[in-house]
Each structure stands twice: as structure tokens, then as C-alpha cells.
């Protein structure tokens, strides 16, 4: 298991233990990892640089 998988697994487990609802703000690069853990995209990915264009 890679570092990303371990971190995601840890975060989800902690949220479950605390009874918290969580969401994930991710990137296209990480989409396969998030989907592997059952996360589902609710909207398209946005270009972060678009927020800072003139």
C-alpha cells in the first residue's frame, strides 16, 4: 500500500471513529486512488489557476 492509500485510509478511519461526515477535494491525478476507496465525483475538476486569471 502506498503513502496516499495509507493517508486516505487513516483519515477515513479517524472520521468514522469520531462519527464525522467528510468530503474530499481532490485532483485528476488522484482520481484513481479516490475511486479505489469508494469516493465518487460530484462535479468536474476545476483548474486551480482559473481562480487567479486576470
MMTF fields as JSON, N, C-alpha, C and O atoms, coordinates in Angstrom:
{
  "mmtfVersion": "1.0.0",
  "mmtfProducer": "UNKNOWN",
  "numBonds": 215,
  "numAtoms": 216,
  "numGroups": 54,
  "numChains": 1,
  "numModels": 1,
  "chainsPerModel": [1],
  "groupsPerChain": [54],
  "chainIdList": ["A"],
  "bondAtomList": [4, 2, 8, 6, 12, 10, 16, 14, 20, 18, 24, 22, 28, 26, 32, 30, 36, 34, 40, 38, 44, 42, 48, 46, 52, 50, 56, 54, 60, 58, 64, 62, 68, 66, 72, 70, 76, 74, 80, 78, 84, 82, 88, 86, 92, 90, 96, 94, 100, 98, 104, 102, 108, 106, 112, 110, 116, 114, 120, 118, 124, 122, 128, 126, 132, 130, 136, 134, 140, 138, 144, 142, 148, 146, 152, 150, 156, 154, 160, 158, 164, 162, 168, 166, 172, 170, 176, 174, 180, 178, 184, 182, 188, 186, 192, 190, 196, 194, 200, 198, 204, 202, 208, 206, 212, 210],
  "bondOrderList": [1, 1, 1, 1, 1, 1, 1, 1, 1, 1, 1, 1, 1, 1, 1, 1, 1, 1, 1, 1, 1, 1, 1, 1, 1, 1, 1, 1, 1, 1, 1, 1, 1, 1, 1, 1, 1, 1, 1, 1, 1, 1, 1, 1, 1, 1, 1, 1, 1, 1, 1, 1, 1],
  "groupList": [{"groupName": "UNK", "atomNameList": ["N", "CA", "C", "O"], "elementList": ["N", "C", "C", "O"], "formalChargeList": [0, 0, 0, 0], "bondAtomList": [1, 0, 2, 1, 3, 2], "bondOrderList": [1, 1, 2], "singleLetterCode": "X", "chemCompType": "L-PEPTIDE LINKING"}],
  "groupTypeList": [0, 0, 0, 0, 0, 0, 0, 0, 0, 0, 0, 0, 0, 0, 0, 0, 0, 0, 0, 0, 0, 0, 0, 0, 0, 0, 0, 0, 0, 0, 0, 0, 0, 0, 0, 0, 0, 0, 0, 0, 0, 0, 0, 0, 0, 0, 0, 0, 0, 0, 0, 0, 0, 0],
  "groupIdList": [1, 2, 3, 4, 5, 6, 7, 8, 9, 10, 11, 12, 13, 14, 15, 16, 17, 18, 19, 20, 21, 22, 23, 24, 25, 26, 27, 28, 29, 30, 31, 32, 33, 34, 35, 36, 37, 38, 39, 40, 41, 42, 43, 44, 45, 46, 47, 48, 49, 50, 51, 52, 53, 54],
  "secStructList": [7, 7, 2, 2, 2, 2, 2, 2, 2, 2, 2, 2, 2, 2, 2, 2, 2, 2, 6, 7, 7, 7, 7, 7, 7, 7, 7, 4, 4, 4, 2, 2, 2, 2, 2, 2, 6, 6, 7, 7, 7, 1, 1, 7, 7, 7, 7, 4, 4, 4, 4, 4, 7, 7],
  "xCoordList": [0.85, 0.0, 0.895, 1.845, 0.575, 1.373, 1.032, 0.1, 1.802, 1.614, 0.236, -0.433, -0.198, -1.503, -2.624, -3.547, -2.547, -3.57, -3.589, -4.656, -2.419, -2.339, -2.922, -3.652, -2.6, -3.129, -4.651, -5.353, -5.142, -6.584, -7.288, -8.318, -6.739, -7.316, -7.336, -8.327, -6.244, -6.15, -7.206, -7.896, -7.324, -8.279, -9.719, -10.509, -10.06, -11.424, -11.707, -12.793, -10.735, -10.909, -11.124, -12.003, -10.316, -10.463, -11.839, -12.479, -12.29, -13.609, -14.704, -15.647, -14.579, -15.555, -15.571, -16.641, -14.402, -14.313, -14.965, -15.542, -14.865, -15.415, -16.858, -17.499, -17.361, -18.729, -18.896, -19.956, -17.84, -17.857, -18.157, -17.734, -18.884, -19.056, -17.849, -17.387, -17.339, -16.181, -16.41, -17.272, -15.625, -15.615, -14.163, -13.26, -13.966, -12.618, -12.56, -13.375, -11.622, -11.37, -10.079, -8.996, -10.179, -9.014, -8.672, -9.2, -7.786, -7.316, -7.511, -7.768, -7.386, -7.467, -6.378, -6.598, -5.209, -4.092, -4.424, -3.974, -5.193, -5.521, -6.833, -7.212, -7.548, -8.89, -8.931, -9.841, -7.981, -7.984, -7.866, -8.518, -7.039, -6.876, -8.179, -8.621, -8.798, -10.031, -11.138, -11.874, -11.251, -12.271, -12.028, -12.979, -10.772, -10.418, -10.996, -11.344, -11.092, -11.617, -13.111, -13.672, -13.757, -15.206, -15.709, -16.917, -14.808, -15.23, -15.81, -15.355, -16.809, -17.477, -17.426, -17.713, -17.062, -17.005, -18.411, -19.31, -18.596, -19.89, -19.915, -20.987, -18.737, -18.645, -17.322, -16.428, -17.209, -15.985, -14.841, -15.047, -13.654, -12.465, -12.308, -12.592, -11.859, -11.646, -10.139, -9.352, -9.775, -8.383, -8.101, -8.661, -7.248, -6.995, -6.434, -6.636, -5.73, -5.17, -6.278, -6.061, -7.453, -8.555, -9.004, -9.515, -8.831, -9.234, -8.372, -8.793, -7.186, -6.237, -5.979, -5.069, -6.763, -6.539, -7.08, -8.006, -6.485, -6.886, -7.967, -8.426],
  "yCoordList": [-1.174, 0.0, 1.235, 1.332, 2.172, 3.385, 4.41, 4.236, 5.466, 6.53, 7.174, 7.404, 7.468, 8.079, 7.21, 7.707, 5.917, 4.986, 4.943, 4.927, 4.924, 4.878, 6.144, 6.071, 7.296, 8.55, 8.622, 9.03, 8.23, 8.254, 7.282, 7.614, 6.091, 5.089, 5.599, 5.425, 6.227, 6.761, 7.85, 7.849, 8.769, 9.865, 9.396, 9.889, 8.444, 7.905, 7.165, 7.292, 6.399, 5.667, 6.631, 6.412, 7.702, 8.686, 9.343, 9.519, 9.703, 10.326, 9.36, 9.761, 8.094, 7.088, 6.953, 6.88, 6.92, 6.796, 7.985, 7.835, 9.16, 10.377, 10.634, 11.57, 9.794, 9.971, 11.214, 11.841, 11.566, 12.78, 12.484, 11.458, 13.383, 13.338, 14.034, 15.049, 13.5, 14.11, 14.225, 13.556, 15.083, 15.196, 15.287, 15.513, 15.109, 15.134, 16.131, 16.073, 17.027, 17.966, 17.505, 17.759, 16.834, 16.197, 16.714, 17.728, 15.999, 16.359, 15.193, 14.065, 15.484, 14.417, 13.374, 12.18, 13.831, 12.92, 11.871, 10.729, 12.241, 11.323, 10.59, 9.792, 10.846, 10.286, 8.763, 8.236, 8.05, 6.592, 6.104, 5.133, 6.773, 6.417, 6.64, 5.771, 7.814, 8.126, 7.137, 6.672, 6.82, 5.874, 4.483, 3.763, 4.106, 2.811, 2.672, 1.573, 3.793, 3.801, 4.103, 4.285, 4.158, 4.329, 5.752, 5.981, 6.714, 8.103, 8.279, 7.643, 9.137, 9.381, 10.877, 11.699, 11.226, 12.633, 13.211, 12.621, 14.354, 15.038, 16.182, 16.652, 16.635, 17.679, 17.529, 16.815, 18.194, 18.127, 18.824, 19.707, 18.408, 19.04, 20.437, 20.668, 21.35, 22.72, 22.998, 22.422, 23.875, 24.295, 25.315, 26.411, 24.987, 25.929, 27.255, 28.273, 27.269, 28.514, 29.445, 30.651, 28.9, 29.715, 30.742, 31.799, 30.464, 31.38, 32.64, 33.684, 32.545, 33.643, 34.313, 35.135, 33.974, 34.606, 36.028, 36.354, 36.859, 38.28, 38.5, 39.628],
  "zCoordList": [0.0, 0.0, 0.0, 0.777, -0.881, -0.985, 0.086, 0.871, 0.094, 1.082, 0.952, 1.96, -0.275, -0.487, 0.048, 0.695, -0.218, 0.275, 1.791, 2.404, 2.39, 3.859, 4.487, 5.476, 3.915, 4.449, 4.304, 5.23, 3.155, 2.93, 3.863, 4.449, 4.001, 4.904, 6.348, 7.056, 6.78, 8.134, 8.361, 9.381, 7.411, 7.551, 7.61, 8.416, 6.758, 6.741, 8.052, 8.617, 8.528, 9.785, 10.958, 11.791, 11.02, 12.097, 12.054, 13.091, 10.868, 10.733, 11.183, 11.865, 10.802, 11.231, 12.751, 13.355, 13.366, 14.826, 15.538, 16.615, 14.928, 15.52, 15.094, 15.572, 14.19, 13.701, 12.835, 12.832, 12.101, 11.284, 9.821, 9.288, 9.182, 7.732, 7.123, 7.645, 6.033, 5.392, 3.892, 3.323, 3.27, 1.817, 1.373, 2.178, 0.103, -0.443, -1.587, -2.508, -1.534, -2.62, -3.265, -2.737, -4.396, -4.984, -6.371, -6.828, -7.019, -8.352, -9.309, -8.891, -10.605, -11.599, -11.366, -11.569, -10.941, -10.726, -9.655, -9.753, -8.656, -7.579, -7.754, -6.896, -8.865, -9.056, -8.919, -8.278, -9.498, -9.427, -7.981, -7.596, -7.189, -5.78, -5.023, -4.271, -5.222, -4.507, -4.873, -4.003, -6.16, -6.617, -6.041, -5.738, -5.891, -5.308, -3.898, -3.466, -3.192, -1.832, -1.777, -0.696, -2.948, -2.993, -3.111, -3.074, -3.253, -3.414, -4.815, -5.766, -4.937, -6.213, -6.513, -5.643, -7.739, -8.141, -8.193, -8.791, -7.571, -7.585, -8.586, -8.967, -9.015, -10.031, -10.755, -10.301, -11.862, -12.652, -11.929, -11.096, -12.268, -11.714, -12.299, -13.475, -11.477, -11.932, -11.989, -11.237, -12.882, -12.995, -11.885, -11.916, -10.907, -9.812, -10.277, -9.615, -11.405, -11.925, -12.438, -12.556, -12.741, -13.242, -12.202, -12.573, -10.946, -9.888, -9.887, -9.387, -10.436, -10.357, -11.697, -11.814, -12.704, -14.013, -13.997, -13.254, -14.83, -14.883, -15.912, -16.095]
}
